[in-house]
Every structure is written in structure tokens, then in C-alpha cells.
Amino acid sequence: MTVRGSGQGGRNTEYLLALARALEGRPGIHALAADTDGIDGTGPQAGALISPDTLRRASDLRLHPLASLEANDSGTFFSALGDQVLTGPTRTNVNDFRAILIEPAHPAG
């Protein structure tokens, strides 16, 4: 990740914001990304969560995902949505943690 902006966040929240944009609200896909030491980059968050409604809720709040990415301000983006993962410092820097949950499709019936 090349930092060009002066926003808040780190590689986990940047990853999630880019993933939310790529998924474009695809139903049934949720994701979490966080740093095990409790601090992702320059903000107080360990990471964040996304869900199929992330971009719709951001639009309702007049948040701009691409502008947030360009300003390296993904932490502020997820804070405004209330989707940050806040653990406080854990003092255990094992690695980044990322998980994607894909719900099974249910046949129409």
C-alpha cells in the first residue's frame, strides 16, 4: 500500500473498502479485516467489517468510498458507518486477520 493521503486507517480498512467497492453490494457476502495488535495504521481501530449494505449506508451518509481510498482515509469512512473493530492495543502482534463469510444461496421458492 502506498500512502498518498493524510487520512486515518491502515491496510486492513483499505482492503475492506476496496473489497466493498469490488463486491458492489453482492448479497450474502460479509468480511472482517483487523490487525491482531489492535491498531491498523494511523487510527484507533484494529480494523472493520463490511456487509452487503455497506455502500448503500455510505451513500445515505454521503460518504464517498473512492475519495476515502484516494485520501487513505478508510478508517474515518468505517468510523462514520459505525463498522470499526475497536479492541484497544492487545500487545500481541501476530499478523493481520481477514475473513470472508459467503452465505449459501437459497433457492427461490
N, CA, C and O atoms as a DFTB+ gen file, in Angstrom:
436 C
 N C O
     1  1       0.851      -1.170       0.000
     2  2       0.000       0.000       0.000
     3  2       0.897       1.234       0.000
     4  3       1.791       1.370       0.835
     5  1       0.647       2.113      -0.934
     6  2       1.363       3.369      -0.997
     7  2       0.488       4.456      -0.393
     8  3      -0.619       4.698      -0.873
     9  1       0.970       5.110       0.651
    10  2       0.202       6.166       1.315
    11  2       0.447       7.478       0.587
    12  3       1.576       7.955       0.479
    13  1      -0.655       8.052       0.086
    14  2      -0.574       9.340      -0.609
    15  2      -1.365      10.419       0.126
    16  3      -1.073      11.608       0.000
    17  1      -2.362       9.998       0.888
    18  2      -3.216      10.947       1.591
    19  2      -2.819      11.073       3.045
    20  3      -1.880      10.425       3.507
    21  1      -3.541      11.907       3.753
    22  2      -3.222      12.133       5.168
    23  2      -4.372      11.685       6.064
    24  3      -4.522      12.176       7.182
    25  1      -5.184      10.749       5.567
    26  2      -6.333      10.285       6.332
    27  2      -5.960       9.295       7.414
    28  3      -4.787       9.083       7.721
    29  1      -6.993       8.694       7.984
    30  2      -6.846       7.760       9.097
    31  2      -7.187       6.355       8.613
    32  3      -8.137       6.168       7.853
    33  1      -6.425       5.389       9.047
    34  2      -6.686       3.998       8.688
    35  2      -5.400       3.284       8.359
    36  3      -4.308       3.830       8.512
    37  1      -5.543       2.053       7.903
    38  2      -4.388       1.237       7.577
    39  2      -4.738       0.213       6.520
    40  3      -5.781       0.305       5.872
    41  1      -3.862      -0.764       6.348
    42  2      -4.033      -1.709       5.242
    43  2      -5.281      -2.567       5.366
    44  3      -5.842      -2.975       4.349
    45  1      -5.738      -2.854       6.592
    46  2      -6.932      -3.681       6.733
    47  2      -8.203      -2.932       6.337
    48  3      -9.051      -3.482       5.635
    49  1      -8.341      -1.696       6.777
    50  2      -9.531      -0.939       6.398
    51  2      -9.480      -0.553       4.923
    52  3     -10.524      -0.473       4.275
    53  1      -8.290      -0.313       4.382
    54  2      -8.165      -0.038       2.943
    55  2      -8.582      -1.264       2.132
    56  3      -9.303      -1.146       1.141
    57  1      -8.127      -2.435       2.559
    58  2      -8.510      -3.688       1.894
    59  2     -10.028      -3.845       1.892
    60  3     -10.623      -4.156       0.859
    61  1     -10.652      -3.631       3.047
    62  2     -12.098      -3.804       3.141
    63  2     -12.867      -2.801       2.290
    64  3     -13.865      -3.157       1.664
    65  1     -12.421      -1.580       2.264
    66  2     -13.120      -0.580       1.464
    67  2     -12.991      -0.916      -0.023
    68  3     -13.957      -0.778      -0.774
    69  1     -11.822      -1.349      -0.444
    70  2     -11.642      -1.769      -1.838
    71  2     -12.494      -3.007      -2.131
    72  3     -13.069      -3.117      -3.214
    73  1     -12.580      -3.930      -1.183
    74  2     -13.405      -5.127      -1.361
    75  2     -14.878      -4.754      -1.466
    76  3     -15.588      -5.288      -2.318
    77  1     -15.343      -3.855      -0.624
    78  2     -16.746      -3.416      -0.687
    79  2     -17.042      -2.828      -2.061
    80  3     -18.098      -3.096      -2.636
    81  1     -16.131      -2.040      -2.585
    82  2     -16.336      -1.456      -3.916
    83  2     -16.380      -2.545      -4.978
    84  3     -17.208      -2.487      -5.887
    85  1     -15.507      -3.530      -4.876
    86  2     -15.471      -4.608      -5.869
    87  2     -16.730      -5.473      -5.802
    88  3     -17.230      -5.921      -6.834
    89  1     -17.236      -5.706      -4.608
    90  2     -18.426      -6.554      -4.449
    91  2     -19.712      -5.826      -4.840
    92  3     -20.699      -6.468      -5.202
    93  1     -19.711      -4.507      -4.771
    94  2     -20.863      -3.697      -5.166
    95  2     -22.173      -4.156      -4.537
    96  3     -23.203      -4.192      -5.210
    97  1     -22.143      -4.508      -3.247
    98  2     -23.367      -4.881      -2.551
    99  2     -23.865      -6.284      -2.831
   100  3     -25.021      -6.598      -2.549
   101  1     -23.013      -7.128      -3.380
   102  2     -23.422      -8.504      -3.680
   103  2     -24.009      -9.153      -2.424
   104  3     -23.379      -9.137      -1.367
   105  1     -25.200      -9.719      -2.536
   106  2     -25.869     -10.293      -1.357
   107  2     -25.094     -11.461      -0.752
   108  3     -24.430     -12.223      -1.455
   109  1     -25.199     -11.577       0.560
   110  2     -24.675     -12.739       1.265
   111  2     -23.185     -12.766       1.507
   112  3     -22.659     -13.788       1.948
   113  1     -22.478     -11.669       1.233
   114  2     -21.026     -11.663       1.456
   115  2     -20.691     -10.613       2.508
   116  3     -21.023      -9.436       2.365
   117  1     -20.037     -11.061       3.549
   118  2     -19.610     -10.215       4.663
   119  2     -18.111     -10.441       4.846
   120  3     -17.602     -11.513       4.516
   121  1     -17.405      -9.449       5.365
   122  2     -15.968      -9.624       5.588
   123  2     -15.519      -8.824       6.793
   124  3     -16.132      -7.824       7.168
   125  1     -14.442      -9.286       7.385
   126  2     -13.787      -8.630       8.513
   127  2     -12.295      -8.639       8.233
   128  3     -11.757      -9.625       7.730
   129  1     -11.640      -7.556       8.553
   130  2     -10.181      -7.494       8.482
   131  2      -9.706      -6.673       9.668
   132  3     -10.241      -5.598       9.942
   133  1      -8.700      -7.179      10.370
   134  2      -8.204      -6.477      11.556
   135  2      -6.759      -6.868      11.812
   136  3      -6.292      -7.918      11.371
   137  1      -6.068      -6.008      12.528
   138  2      -4.696      -6.271      12.938
   139  2      -4.726      -6.823      14.360
   140  3      -5.397      -6.272      15.232
   141  1      -4.011      -7.892      14.586
   142  2      -4.074      -8.546      15.899
   143  2      -3.502      -7.702      17.031
   144  3      -3.787      -7.970      18.199
   145  1      -2.699      -6.686      16.708
   146  2      -2.177      -5.850      17.797
   147  2      -3.163      -4.757      18.211
   148  3      -2.895      -3.981      19.128
   149  1      -4.322      -4.706      17.516
   150  2      -5.364      -3.764      17.888
   151  2      -5.259      -2.402      17.235
   152  3      -6.085      -1.528      17.498
   153  1      -4.255      -2.201      16.384
   154  2      -4.068      -0.894      15.738
   155  2      -3.781      -1.121      14.259
   156  3      -2.786      -1.750      13.898
   157  1      -4.664      -0.603      13.406
   158  2      -4.498      -0.713      11.965
   159  2      -4.041       0.632      11.419
   160  3      -4.859       1.527      11.210
   161  1      -2.782       0.777      11.193
   162  2      -2.263       2.013      10.615
   163  2      -2.294       3.181      11.572
   164  3      -1.774       3.100      12.684
   165  1      -2.913       4.283      11.130
   166  2      -2.833       5.537      11.878
   167  2      -4.039       5.840      12.755
   168  3      -4.092       6.904      13.372
   169  1      -4.987       4.951      12.825
   170  2      -6.189       5.239      13.620
   171  2      -6.288       4.365      14.846
   172  3      -5.415       3.532      15.091
   173  1      -7.339       4.547      15.617
   174  2      -7.520       3.778      16.849
   175  2      -8.141       2.404      16.616
   176  3      -8.238       1.602      17.545
   177  1      -8.559       2.127      15.386
   178  2      -9.250       0.876      15.110
   179  2      -8.277      -0.263      14.825
   180  3      -7.169      -0.053      14.330
   181  1      -8.729      -1.486      15.156
   182  2      -7.983      -2.677      14.766
   183  2      -8.310      -3.039      13.322
   184  3      -7.488      -3.624      12.616
   185  1      -9.511      -2.687      12.893
   186  2      -9.958      -2.992      11.541
   187  2     -11.414      -2.594      11.394
   188  3     -11.875      -1.631      12.006
   189  1     -12.140      -3.360      10.563
   190  2     -13.542      -3.027      10.302
   191  2     -14.266      -4.243       9.740
   192  3     -13.690      -5.313       9.543
   193  1     -15.557      -4.029       9.489
   194  2     -16.442      -5.045       8.914
   195  2     -17.125      -4.465       7.688
   196  3     -17.370      -3.261       7.619
   197  1     -17.434      -5.322       6.716
   198  2     -18.308      -4.902       5.617
   199  2     -19.436      -5.916       5.495
   200  3     -19.313      -7.066       5.916
   201  1     -20.531      -5.463       4.912
   202  2     -21.694      -6.306       4.650
   203  2     -22.302      -5.858       3.324
   204  3     -21.865      -4.856       2.757
   205  1     -23.296      -6.577       2.824
   206  2     -23.878      -6.188       1.542
   207  2     -24.433      -4.766       1.515
   208  3     -24.540      -4.173       0.442
   209  1     -24.786      -4.213       2.666
   210  2     -25.363      -2.866       2.685
   211  2     -24.348      -1.757       2.978
   212  3     -24.739      -0.605       3.162
   213  1     -23.073      -2.077       3.023
   214  2     -22.049      -1.077       3.355
   215  2     -22.102       0.129       2.418
   216  3     -22.160       1.268       2.884
   217  1     -22.083      -0.104       1.115
   218  2     -22.051       1.024       0.178
   219  2     -23.356       1.808       0.181
   220  3     -23.334       3.027       0.008
   221  1     -24.498       1.138       0.373
   222  2     -25.773       1.849       0.437
   223  2     -25.814       2.759       1.655
   224  3     -26.230       3.913       1.557
   225  1     -25.376       2.236       2.819
   226  2     -25.357       3.055       4.036
   227  2     -24.381       4.219       3.892
   228  3     -24.648       5.321       4.372
   229  1     -23.241       3.972       3.223
   230  2     -22.276       5.050       2.980
   231  2     -22.901       6.132       2.104
   232  3     -22.720       7.322       2.360
   233  1     -23.629       5.722       1.077
   234  2     -24.293       6.685       0.200
   235  2     -25.319       7.506       0.975
   236  3     -25.438       8.714       0.769
   237  1     -26.058       6.850       1.864
   238  2     -27.038       7.558       2.694
   239  2     -26.376       8.645       3.540
   240  3     -26.983       9.677       3.826
   241  1     -25.122       8.401       3.938
   242  2     -24.381       9.371       4.748
   243  2     -23.516      10.310       3.893
   244  3     -22.760      11.128       4.417
   245  1     -23.645      10.174       2.589
   246  2     -22.874      10.976       1.633
   247  2     -21.360      10.764       1.773
   248  3     -20.563      11.687       1.605
   249  1     -20.999       9.521       2.085
   250  2     -19.594       9.134       2.120
   251  2     -19.199       8.664       0.724
   252  3     -20.010       8.075       0.010
   253  1     -17.973       8.921       0.344
   254  2     -17.503       8.587      -0.992
   255  2     -16.346       7.583      -0.884
   256  3     -15.221       7.964      -0.562
   257  1     -16.625       6.302      -1.154
   258  2     -15.595       5.265      -0.987
   259  2     -14.306       5.519      -1.766
   260  3     -13.216       5.382      -1.211
   261  1     -14.412       5.884      -3.032
   262  2     -13.201       6.106      -3.822
   263  2     -12.396       7.281      -3.285
   264  3     -11.170       7.204      -3.195
   265  1     -13.075       8.366      -2.928
   266  2     -12.363       9.522      -2.359
   267  2     -11.688       9.143      -1.048
   268  3     -10.584       9.606      -0.762
   269  1     -12.345       8.304      -0.250
   270  2     -11.745       7.850       1.016
   271  2     -10.502       7.020       0.754
   272  3      -9.505       7.161       1.462
   273  1     -10.545       6.160      -0.250
   274  2      -9.362       5.371      -0.597
   275  2      -8.230       6.257      -1.091
   276  3      -7.078       6.088      -0.691
   277  1      -8.560       7.197      -1.956
   278  2      -7.522       8.079      -2.505
   279  2      -6.868       8.940      -1.438
   280  3      -5.701       9.307      -1.571
   281  1      -7.606       9.270      -0.378
   282  2      -7.064      10.081       0.716
   283  2      -6.486       9.212       1.836
   284  3      -6.087       9.725       2.882
   285  1      -6.442       7.900       1.614
   286  2      -6.017       6.960       2.665
   287  2      -6.797       7.238       3.946
   288  3      -6.217       7.326       5.028
   289  1      -8.108       7.374       3.817
   290  2      -8.973       7.739       4.934
   291  2     -10.055       6.684       5.193
   292  3     -11.181       7.022       5.557
   293  1      -9.714       5.434       5.006
   294  2     -10.681       4.356       5.189
   295  2     -11.106       4.199       6.646
   296  3     -12.228       3.769       6.910
   297  1     -10.253       4.531       7.579
   298  2     -10.612       4.451       8.998
   299  2     -11.741       5.408       9.336
   300  3     -12.666       5.048      10.064
   301  1     -11.671       6.621       8.813
   302  2     -12.729       7.600       9.030
   303  2     -14.032       7.139       8.370
   304  3     -15.111       7.321       8.933
   305  1     -13.931       6.551       7.192
   306  2     -15.090       6.028       6.469
   307  2     -15.833       5.005       7.339
   308  3     -17.044       5.116       7.532
   309  1     -15.110       4.016       7.858
   310  2     -15.756       2.975       8.664
   311  2     -16.209       3.487      10.027
   312  3     -17.182       2.981      10.587
   313  1     -15.526       4.466      10.554
   314  2     -15.962       5.087      11.803
   315  2     -17.323       5.750      11.613
   316  3     -18.205       5.616      12.461
   317  1     -17.495       6.460      10.507
   318  2     -18.769       7.134      10.230
   319  2     -19.910       6.135      10.098
   320  3     -21.053       6.447      10.431
   321  1     -19.603       4.932       9.610
   322  2     -20.624       3.885       9.476
   323  2     -20.857       3.126      10.783
   324  3     -21.846       2.404      10.911
   325  1     -19.966       3.282      11.742
   326  2     -20.059       2.506      12.976
   327  2     -19.609       1.068      12.789
   328  3     -20.000       0.188      13.557
   329  1     -18.785       0.822      11.768
   330  2     -18.346      -0.534      11.441
   331  2     -16.880      -0.803      11.778
   332  3     -16.288      -1.752      11.263
   333  1     -16.302       0.018      12.627
   334  2     -14.922      -0.228      13.059
   335  2     -14.883      -1.409      14.024
   336  3     -15.860      -1.697      14.714
   337  1     -13.750      -2.078      14.059
   338  2     -13.456      -3.061      15.100
   339  2     -12.500      -2.365      16.055
   340  3     -11.363      -2.056      15.700
   341  1     -12.972      -2.123      17.268
   342  2     -12.168      -1.436      18.279
   343  2     -11.860      -2.400      19.415
   344  3     -12.765      -2.821      20.136
   345  1     -10.598      -2.750      19.578
   346  2     -10.187      -3.663      20.639
   347  2      -9.278      -2.982      21.653
   348  3      -9.122      -3.461      22.776
   349  1      -8.683      -1.868      21.255
   350  2      -7.614      -1.292      22.055
   351  2      -6.349      -2.093      21.802
   352  3      -6.414      -3.188      21.244
   353  1      -5.197      -1.563      22.202
   354  2      -3.945      -2.280      21.980
   355  2      -3.944      -3.638      22.680
   356  3      -4.263      -3.727      23.865
   357  1      -3.589      -4.686      21.952
   358  2      -3.543      -6.035      22.522
   359  2      -2.134      -6.440      22.928
   360  3      -1.944      -7.375      23.706
   361  1      -1.143      -5.723      22.390
   362  2       0.270      -6.042      22.602
   363  2       0.617      -7.458      22.108
   364  3       1.571      -8.077      22.581
   365  1      -0.168      -7.947      21.161
   366  2       0.065      -9.252      20.553
   367  2       0.056      -9.087      19.049
   368  3      -0.999      -9.174      18.421
   369  1       1.212      -8.851      18.465
   370  2       1.281      -8.615      17.032
   371  2       1.589      -9.923      16.317
   372  3       2.739     -10.206      15.981
   373  1       0.548     -10.714      16.089
   374  2       0.714     -11.988      15.406
   375  2       0.680     -11.783      13.898
   376  3       1.576     -12.230      13.181
   377  1      -0.358     -11.104      13.421
   378  2      -0.498     -10.879      11.991
   379  2      -1.795     -10.131      11.731
   380  3      -2.534      -9.815      12.663
   381  1      -2.068      -9.852      10.474
   382  2      -3.382      -9.349      10.099
   383  2      -4.329     -10.542      10.045
   384  3      -3.917     -11.661       9.738
   385  1      -5.606     -10.293      10.347
   386  2      -6.620     -11.342      10.273
   387  2      -7.678     -10.887       9.282
   388  3      -8.192      -9.772       9.372
   389  1      -7.990     -11.745       8.354
   390  2      -9.032     -11.437       7.372
   391  2      -9.927     -12.653       7.206
   392  3      -9.449     -13.782       7.098
   393  1     -11.228     -12.409       7.187
   394  2     -12.197     -13.486       6.999
   395  2     -13.320     -12.992       6.105
   396  3     -13.766     -11.849       6.209
   397  1     -13.765     -13.876       5.224
   398  2     -14.904     -13.577       4.353
   399  2     -15.940     -14.668       4.580
   400  3     -15.639     -15.858       4.493
   401  1     -17.160     -14.244       4.871
   402  2     -18.279     -15.168       5.050
   403  2     -19.169     -15.053       3.825
   404  3     -19.666     -13.975       3.501
   405  1     -19.362     -16.162       3.158
   406  2     -20.259     -16.213       1.996
   407  2     -21.425     -17.102       2.375
   408  3     -21.275     -18.313       2.538
   409  1     -22.577     -16.494       2.512
   410  2     -23.768     -17.243       2.888
   411  2     -24.198     -18.112       1.716
   412  3     -24.090     -17.708       0.558
   413  1     -24.693     -19.326       2.030
   414  2     -25.156     -20.182       0.928
   415  2     -26.385     -19.565       0.258
   416  3     -27.241     -18.961       0.905
   417  1     -26.436     -19.739      -1.038
   418  2     -27.592     -19.245      -1.792
   419  2     -28.802     -20.120      -1.455
   420  3     -28.687     -21.341      -1.351
   421  1     -29.929     -19.497      -1.292
   422  2     -31.163     -20.220      -1.030
   423  2     -32.015     -20.210      -2.301
   424  3     -32.292     -19.148      -2.860
   425  1     -32.420     -21.378      -2.746
   426  2     -33.247     -21.397      -3.957
   427  2     -34.555     -20.655      -3.738
   428  3     -35.145     -20.708      -2.659
   429  1     -34.991     -19.973      -4.767
   430  2     -36.272     -19.254      -4.686
   431  2     -37.386     -20.284      -4.524
   432  3     -37.374     -21.351      -5.138
   433  1     -38.324     -19.933      -3.696
   434  2     -39.377     -20.930      -3.521
   435  2     -40.590     -20.426      -2.868
   436  3     -41.542     -21.180      -2.669
